[in-house]
Amino acid sequence: MVGPLWVMKGGTNASVLPYFKKAEDYRGHLTPYNAEFHGRGGPIAVTPEPKTGKLAKAFLKAGNEMGYDVVDPNAAEQMGKQTYIGSYSYRQLEVIS
């Protein structure tokens, strides 16, 4: 079976989402579209890509011209164009209780 470890162990995305949200300190813009998929205040700082290069900007512009929206890769709808979201800086990890 191929997929995330929690799926291979019988879990679902819905069953692990609360844990991901608790661990995350999302530094991007929260909207009604993506708020249910991101957390704030957790030990892992997560931010949209801080620098977008020329090639990525051209890719996003081409997507606009084709009618694709910018999407959050962690939200429910993933059809569209997107930049990376990742942990570009870290705080000391603490036990999440």
Residue, then its C-alpha position, 0 to 999 in steps of 0.5 A: m500500500v502506498g500513502p501516508l503512514w497514518v493511512m497505511k496504519g488504518g487512520t484517515n486524514a480527518s482522524v489526524l488533522p486535529y494533531f497536525k493543527k495542534a502542532e502547527d503555527y501557520r503564519g499565512h493568511l487564514t480565510p474561510y477556505n483554508a482555516e479549518f485545515h491550519g492551526r495557530g500557536g503550535p511548536i512548528a512554524v509553517t509559512p507560505e514560501p517566503k520567496t517566489g522566484k522568476l520561474a514560479k512567478a511565471f508559472l503562477k501567471a500562466g495559471n491565472e491566464m488559464g483560469y486556475d485559482v491559487v489554492d492552499p495545498n493543505a485545504a480541501e480543494q487542490m485543483g489549481k496553482q500553488t506555491y509551497i507551504g513548509s517549515y522555514s523556521y523552527r521554534q523549540l519543540e515541546v511536548i504537545s498535550 
